[in-house]
Amino acid sequence: MTDKGKESAMGFMDLLGHVPESASSNVTCLSFNRWGGKSLPPFHELNVSVDTGDRIENVLENLELIRRSARLGSVVSVRQVHGNRFYHVQTPKDFPGHIVNCQDEADGIFSRFRGVGILIKTADCQAVVMFDPKNAVVANIHCGWRGNVNGILPSAVREMEVRYGSNPRDLWVGISPSLGPCCAEFKGWKRLLPKWMHEYQVRPDYFDFWAISRSQLTGAGVPDKQIFCAQICTTCNGDYFSYRREGTTGRLGTVIALV
């Protein structure tokens, strides 16, 4: 990890470092913090979203930095809308360049093509990566509290089963730095959250969405030991973009690809 005194260096963590060595060489996963990019305040530095008000050329340069750091042929993203739709990469031959900002509205991306990075953008929400080494497929899911309420994670596991033949017990999952229980305040939780989530209240009005996501994943059949959670709160930690903390800010990038 980088700190604020080293803004010129890119910082990232591997969300799939717990994958067995026999399978880990077939996947790369990098979850970046905010440093090491070209964007200026308030989007400094490694903002990956063109929808924040940042200069498009800076965002594209940041995405290119990520592509090169991950040693990928291309990086694909979609228009995230806090919904429950999925986008499936069809063929890399359809891509006009190395950086592909699809206009499809989706909150989950799936791919079985090597060298194609699928990227999710966050600023307190979770990027949840999934890897099936047996069927050679990866997924990257955008999951905020609305995604948890709508069940996007168990839906994504089912999508892996139905479309790619995955067995949930073969999946390896990583949860990115995101809003932690220390800062996840929901004043209207009785109205916003279903009753089953109420048991995840850690103190009045505060909820543990890391635990909620883990519960949804294990409920869908993913073994608990195969789920890694970064447990870094983006609102607490200034090395990360946080919509709750900053309002106008950039978006973090988490990318996963078969290699």
C-alpha positions in Angstrom: 0.0 0.0 0.0 1.1 3.5 -0.6 0.4 6.4 1.7 -0.3 10.1 1.0 3.4 10.9 1.1 4.0 8.7 -1.9 1.4 10.0 -4.4 3.6 9.1 -7.5 3.5 5.4 -6.8 0.6 3.1 -7.7 -0.7 1.0 -4.8 -2.8 -2.1 -5.1 -3.6 -5.4 -3.4 -4.4 -8.9 -4.7 -7.9 -10.0 -3.8 -7.1 -13.6 -4.9 -3.9 -14.1 -3.0 -5.6 -17.0 -1.1 -6.1 -19.0 -4.3 -4.0 -22.2 -4.4 -0.7 -22.0 -6.2 -1.9 -24.6 -8.7 -4.6 -22.3 -10.0 -3.3 -18.8 -9.1 -1.0 -18.6 -12.2 -4.1 -18.5 -14.4 -5.6 -15.3 -12.9 -4.6 -11.8 -12.1 -6.5 -9.5 -9.8 -5.4 -6.0 -8.7 -7.5 -3.7 -6.6 -6.0 -0.2 -6.7 -6.0 2.7 -4.2 -6.2 6.3 -5.3 -2.5 7.1 -5.9 -0.3 7.0 -8.9 -2.5 8.4 -11.6 -2.8 11.6 -13.6 -6.0 13.2 -12.3 -6.0 16.5 -10.4 -7.9 17.3 -7.2 -10.6 16.5 -6.3 -10.2 13.4 -8.4 -6.5 12.8 -7.5 -5.0 10.7 -8.6 -6.0 7.3 -10.1 -9.6 8.0 -11.0 -11.1 5.5 -13.4 -14.5 6.9 -14.0 -15.5 9.3 -16.8 -18.8 10.2 -15.1 -17.3 12.1 -12.1 -16.5 15.4 -13.8 -12.8 14.6 -14.3 -11.1 15.2 -17.6 -11.7 12.3 -19.9 -8.1 12.3 -21.2 -6.9 11.9 -17.6 -9.2 9.0 -16.9 -8.2 7.2 -20.1 -4.5 7.7 -19.1 -5.3 6.2 -15.7 -7.0 3.2 -17.2 -4.0 2.7 -19.5 -1.7 2.8 -16.5 -3.8 0.0 -14.9 -3.8 -2.0 -18.1 0.0 -1.9 -18.3 0.4 -2.6 -14.6 -1.7 -5.7 -14.9 0.0 -6.6 -18.2 -3.3 -7.0 -20.0 -4.3 -6.7 -23.7 -7.4 -4.7 -22.9 -9.5 -3.4 -20.0 -13.3 -3.4 -20.2 -15.8 -1.5 -18.0 -19.6 -0.8 -18.2 -22.0 1.9 -17.0 -22.7 0.9 -13.4 -26.3 1.8 -12.2 -26.8 0.0 -8.9 -29.0 -2.5 -10.7 -28.9 -6.3 -11.2 -27.9 -6.7 -14.8 -24.8 -8.5 -16.1 -22.6 -8.0 -19.1 -20.8 -10.9 -20.7 -17.6 -10.3 -22.8 -18.4 -11.9 -26.1 -15.1 -11.7 -28.0 -12.0 -9.5 -27.7 -12.1 -9.0 -31.5 -15.1 -6.7 -31.0 -13.0 -4.2 -29.0 -11.8 -1.1 -30.9 -8.9 -0.5 -28.6 -7.1 -1.3 -25.4 -9.5 0.7 -23.2 -13.2 -0.2 -23.6 -15.8 1.9 -21.8 -19.0 0.0 -22.8 -22.2 2.0 -22.7 -24.2 -1.1 -21.5 -25.8 -0.6 -18.1 -24.7 -3.4 -15.8 -23.3 -4.1 -12.4 -21.5 -7.3 -13.1 -19.1 -8.3 -15.8 -18.1 -11.9 -16.8 -15.3 -13.1 -19.1 -13.6 -16.3 -20.1 -11.0 -14.6 -22.4 -7.4 -14.5 -21.5 -5.7 -11.1 -21.3 -9.1 -9.2 -21.1 -9.4 -7.3 -17.8 -12.9 -6.6 -16.5 -13.0 -3.5 -14.3 -15.4 -2.3 -11.6 -15.4 1.2 -10.3 -16.1 2.0 -6.6 -15.9 4.7 -4.0 -17.3 2.9 -0.9 -19.1 0.1 -2.7 -17.6 -3.3 -2.9 -15.9 -4.8 -6.0 -16.5 -8.5 -5.6 -14.3 -10.7 -7.8 -15.0 -14.3 -8.6 -12.8 -16.9 -10.1 -13.7 -20.5 -11.3 -10.4 -22.2 -12.0 -12.1 -25.4 -13.3 -14.2 -23.7 -16.0 -11.8 -20.8 -16.6 -14.2 -17.9 -16.0 -13.9 -14.7 -14.0 -16.5 -12.2 -12.8 -16.4 -8.7 -11.3 -19.4 -7.4 -9.4 -20.3 -3.9 -8.3 -22.1 -4.3 -4.9 -23.3 -1.4 -2.8 -25.9 -1.7 -0.2 -28.6 -1.6 -2.9 -26.8 -4.5 -4.5 -26.9 -6.4 -1.2 -30.6 -5.7 -0.9 -31.3 -6.8 -4.5 -29.2 -9.9 -4.0 -26.7 -9.3 -6.8 -24.1 -11.6 -5.3 -26.2 -14.8 -5.1 -27.5 -13.8 -8.6 -23.9 -13.6 -9.9 -23.1 -17.0 -8.4 -26.2 -18.4 -10.1 -25.1 -16.8 -13.4 -21.8 -18.6 -13.1 -23.7 -21.9 -12.6 -26.2 -21.4 -15.4 -24.1 -19.8 -18.1 -20.6 -21.3 -17.5 -21.3 -24.5 -15.6 -19.6 -23.4 -12.5 -20.1 -25.2 -9.2 -20.3 -22.6 -6.3 -18.0 -24.8 -4.3 -15.2 -24.2 -6.9 -15.4 -20.4 -6.7 -12.8 -18.2 -5.1 -14.0 -14.8 -4.1 -12.4 -11.5 -3.1 -14.1 -8.4 -1.6 -12.3 -5.1 -2.2 -11.7 -2.2 0.2 -15.1 -0.6 0.8 -17.4 0.9 3.4 -16.7 -0.8 6.7 -18.9 -1.4 9.7 -17.2 1.5 11.5 -18.7 4.0 9.0 -21.7 2.3 7.5 -24.4 4.5 9.1 -28.0 4.0 7.8 -30.4 6.3 9.6 -33.4 4.9 7.7 -32.3 1.3 8.0 -35.8 0.0 9.0 -37.1 1.3 5.7 -34.1 0.6 3.5 -32.9 -2.8 4.7 -34.8 -6.1 4.8 -35.4 -7.7 8.2 -32.8 -10.4 7.7 -30.0 -7.7 7.5 -31.0 -6.2 10.8 -29.0 -8.8 12.7 -25.8 -7.3 11.1 -26.2 -4.1 13.0 -23.0 -3.6 15.0 -24.2 -0.6 17.0 -27.2 1.8 16.6 -27.6 2.6 12.9 -24.3 1.0 11.8 -24.1 -2.2 9.7 -21.5 -4.7 8.7 -21.9 -5.1 4.9 -18.7 -7.1 4.7 -20.4 -9.8 6.8 -23.6 -9.4 4.8 -21.8 -10.0 1.6 -20.0 -13.0 3.0 -23.4 -14.4 4.3 -24.9 -14.0 0.8 -22.0 -15.7 -0.8 -21.9 -18.7 1.6 -25.7 -18.9 1.3 -25.2 -19.3 -2.5 -22.8 -22.2 -1.9 -19.4 -20.6 -1.9 -17.2 -22.1 0.9 -16.4 -19.5 3.6 -12.7 -20.4 3.5 -12.6 -19.4 -0.2 -13.8 -15.9 0.5 -11.3 -13.1 1.2 -12.3 -9.7 2.4 -9.8 -6.9 2.4 -11.4 -5.3 5.5 -10.1 -1.9 4.7 -12.7 0.9 5.2 -12.6 3.4 2.3 -14.3 6.1 4.4 -11.7 5.8 7.2 -8.7 5.5 5.0 -7.5 8.5 3.0 -5.6 6.3 0.5 -9.0 5.5 -1.1 -11.7 7.5 -2.8 -14.9 7.7 -0.6 -18.2 9.3 -1.7 -19.3 9.4 1.9 -16.2 11.3 3.0 -15.6 13.5 0.1 -18.8 13.8 -2.0 -17.1 14.9 -5.3 -14.3 12.5 -5.8 -12.9 9.8 -8.1 -13.5 6.1 -8.4 -11.2 3.3 -7.5 -10.5 0.5 -10.0 -10.5 -3.3 -9.3 -9.6 -5.5 -12.3 -9.6 -9.2 -12.8 -8.5 -11.3 -15.8 -7.6 -14.8 -16.9 -4.0 -14.9 -18.0 
